[in-house]
Amino acid sequence: MNTKTRFFIEDLMALRLCHRISPILLIALLSLVCGTLAHGATTFTVLVGPSGTFTFSPSTQTIQVGDTIQWTASTAGHTTTSGSCSGATCTDDGLWDSGTLSKNQNFSHTFLTAGSFPYFCSPHGGCCGMQGLIIVTAAPTPTPTPTVSPSPSPSPSPSASPSPSPTPTPVPTVTSLGNISTRLAVQTGDNVMIGGFIVTGTQSKKVILRAIGPSLTANGMPLPGRLGNPLLQLFGPDGLIATNDNWQDTQAAEITATGVAPTDPLESAIVATLPANATGYTAVVSGVGNTTGIALVEAFDLDTTVDSKLANISTRGFVQTGDNVMIGGFIVLGPDPEEVLVRAIGPSLANANPPVENALANPTLSLRNGNGDVVASNDDWRSDQEAEIIATGVAPTNDLESALTTTLSSSVTGIGYTAIVSGVNGGTGVGLVEVYAISP
């Protein structure tokens, strides 16, 4: 069982405890996950130079580990060469090189590791922009659920410009976690940003997901180290639902109509209507061409009239120091207060099977309101509220991990909160921030 699968299974078990999901439903959800992982290798075709153009079609292809890309030359005189281009200079990284292809000639490569793999045509990559990208995912398993930060980002970190919330048309009748997001330093490989959420209820939920990077600001200035070109993928129980690189390339009118279209054309967004019934979804944010930097992943609830809601949200990523700690935010939307449990997980990731490398050894957690005031904080979860946390059924499994439970005020327009996860004494590593809605 890979690490991402284990996380999702743990989330499902926790969801059952918190929301009394029946064993039959839990088994059905696990069957969806395991069925997804029983992935048969697939061959995908990419056309090289179709209709005499200097392009690959599709220019971006998303596959899973074990799948094969077959490039088919529509015209002669092109190559598919692994590597990247900077201006007119392209650099071969040695992973594959087809050599010059004749018309109708095929070249194949099987991808055995996850990641983003840029490539180019040797004669035409630098001069003519003939470049492509293969995105390889380890598994289409929804990982933990994503955290939100449309609330003002707290001190100790300057805030990435908070995202405006779409105004729900009717007044919500059920309190829920409305718009959710996390800001984090996105790296490569297993340290991309992985956010997840569960949609509970019976009716489908319409959402917009965004991956923000170039437009991030701090104190009115461009945020140093921001991710220049984010790529967004949305997974459900049955695999990949949608991928977007530049938001204006697909769904531009629908995204604009939500009122929260990204402000930079290099940023990514996906509008989707997602089935509910405790179904889990995962948003993965990476940098195009294996680039790195600070980014924000967000999910906005676009329809508060249905009985479904976003629940049990979390994000996994590499926690650093200073401005690059993990900053997760969420909005409590509705007429009633909401009891939540917030967790910061690290050490237990190292005991996963297989273990997560560079797990955060000792996380500390603080929860702040929209004014930046500390609502609650915790270092080691047994040091405070131990009985209350155990009663939720989702207490951390390692004493060095952090958790707190509290009842938060809400409003029909939403009240924002921010969870900050950092390492004790400046420690760094892979961590997980989670927010569970405990109230029915």
MARRO-489940 format. One record per residue (C-alpha): x negated, z negated, y. Coordinates in pm, whole numbers, plus 50000, padded with zeros to 5 digits. Layout:
BEGIN
XZY
...
! end
This chain:
BEGIN
500005000050000
498505009550336
498394986150633
501125003250833
503515001450539
502824964550490
503614957650856
506944975250834
507904957950510
507074924350669
509274933650966
512164942250735
511804909050554
511754891150890
514794910651005
516664900150695
515894863650766
516874865551131
519954886951095
521034878950740
520584914250606
521774916350249
519224921049968
520904954249883
520374967650237
516814954750240
516054972349912
517625004250046
515385002850355
512304996450144
513275025649922
513375047950228
509875036650323
508425040049975
510145073349925
508565085550244
505125074650128
505455093649802
504365123750000
503765156749827
500995176949988
502265205850201
500605237050336
501395246550697
500705281050841
499175286551185
499035322351315
495775333251476
496125357451768
499805367051715
500895399151893
497345403952020
497375371852226
494505347052259
496555318852109
497185298751794
500855295551699
501865267751693
499085254951918
499775219051804
500715210951444
501465176251308
500865169850937
500175140750701
496995130550520
496535153750222
498285183450383
496595217250432
496535240750729
496315277750646
495295299150941
496445335450907
494815361551130
497435383851293
494615403151461
490905406251384
487965391251571
488975354451593
487765322051433
489175287551377
486345263551452
486635225651462
485565210651794
486575208852157
486065227952481
485125215652825
485635243553072
483875274652940
481725254752694
483005248152343
481215225352097
481505228651719
481745194351554
481015208051205
484255198551027
485235234650956
484465270051068
486235300550929
483765325951059
485165357651215
488455366451046
489705401150959
493345410551012
495625392850759
492705371750631
493475335150556
491375303950600
492465269350481
491375233650539
492795201850381
492875170550596
492035138350413
491865114250707
494255105850991
493435114951349
493595142851607
491495173651534
491015198651817
489705233451738
489045266651910
488235303351861
484485308351906
484715341052103
487795331852306
488045293852331
486025288952649
486815321052829
490475325052741
491805290852643
492305299352275
492435263552150
494595243151913
495185207851785
495975193851440
497455158651438
497165140951102
499255109751045
498495084150776
502155079650689
505465084050864
506265047450820
507805028851110
505415000951195
506424970051384
508624974651681
507544983252034
507434959652328
508574967252676
507224963053022
509604976753277
509214941353416
506494936853675
503164933153504
501884898053521
498794883653663
496104881053496
496224919053491
497114942853767
500274960253666
500544995553551
503185008853781
506434995253637
508795021653514
512245024553669
515095015753437
517855041053388
521045025753526
523605021853250
526915036453353
529335010553215
528684973253215
527154963152880
529374940252674
526704929252424
523424913052525
520404932052395
516744939752457
517224968852692
514174988352806
511034979652614
507374989652661
503754980152608
500614987652808
497374989052609
493965005752589
494565034452345
491645042152117
491325065651818
491945064351442
493705032151340
493435018951697
495905042651860
498985025452007
501655019951742
505025007351865
508185001751668
511744990551708
514824985451494
518304997651588
520934973451460
524684979451459
526815008051328
526775034451601
523885057451685
521725048051983
520565073252244
517095065552379
514265081252573
510675073852471
507815079252714
504015079252688
502575073353036
498925076453137
497875098353432
500415083053673
499505046553606
498515027553918
497254993054009
497744979154361
498865013554477
495725031054349
495175051754032
494435027953746
490775030553638
490375040753275
493905054453237
494615078752951
494415113853095
496625132252845
498815111652610
500485125652299
503725109852170
505125110551816
508395095151696
508835086051328
511905074351139
512485063550779
512395099750662
509245109650849
508415127051175
511405131451407
509735147151711
506375152751882
505695159252249
502495165352441
503555176352790
507155166252867
508105197653060
507355219152755
510395206752558
513685189952654
512795192253024
516405193953145
517575166052915
514645143753009
515205149853382
518895141153343
518025105953223
516635097353567
513335084953423
511365116953366
507575111053378
506015118853714
502975137153573
503345169453369
500645157853123
502725127753023
505045128652723
508695120852658
511275124752382
515075120752407
516725112852074
519965098851934
518985075751649
521145062951362
521565025151352
522305001051062
518984982251088
516985014351086
513335012351194
511505036951416
507885040451525
506355055951837
502665065051813
500665072152130
497235088352108
495015108452340
494915146352308
491545156552169
490745120752059
490515109152419
490935072352501
492265051552789
494995028152911
498545040052844
502115027452844
504655033852566
508295028552661
511755030252506
514835030952732
518355024252605
520475052552746
523865041352612
524995005152633
528605013552544
527975015152169
527814984751940
524194991051838
521194976052013
517394975352007
516094945451812
512834931751672
510394951051883
506584950751856
503364969351925
500034969951744
496774979851910
493254969652007
493304939652243
490404938752489
489704917352797
490474918253169
492894946253253
492834957752890
494624928552728
497934937052559
500834936252806
504304939152655
507534937852847
511234938252775
514504935752964
517324912752856
520464932452936
524024919452910
526444891552996
524964862952790
521574845452756
519394857652467
517374835452235
514094852252145
511024845251935
507754860352063
504704862151833
501044871951878
499544881051540
495864886651460
494044866951190
496594874150917
496004911550966
492514906350823
494114893650500
496334924050458
495844946350156
493894966450257
492564944150536
492744955350899
489254959051039
488394940551361
491554919351357
491924896551661
490624863051533
492454839351767
495224853251988
496834834452274
500254842452417
502034837852748
505524848452854
506214855153222
509294863553425
509684891753676
507964871453946
504874866153730
505704829253671
504854815153328
508064808353132
506224795852822
502804798652657
501174790452326
497804792252159
498194779051802
501844780251699
501964746751516
500814729051833
504244732351993
507824739951878
506704740151514
510124730351375
512014754951596
509684783551504
509954776151131
513754775551164
513754811851283
512394822750944
509584843151096
506864817651168
503324832251171
501374828650846
498094818251010
497764786251213
495584803551475
498364828051560
500714821751849
504484819751880
507134805952110
510904805652110
513074802952419
516454812752558
516154838152838
518564845953119
520124880353130
522244901553362
524274933353333
521544951453525
518734935553322
516184908053379
512574916453296
510014895653106
506404902153011
504394889552712
500594889352744
498344887652437
494624881252477
491824866452269
490764830152308
487374828352486
487434865652553
487804876052190
488804911952113
490324929551816
493454945051667
496544924551750
500304926551723
502854914651979
506434910351860
509764900852016
512654891051790
516204888151921
517444856651748
520914854751905
523604873851712
! end
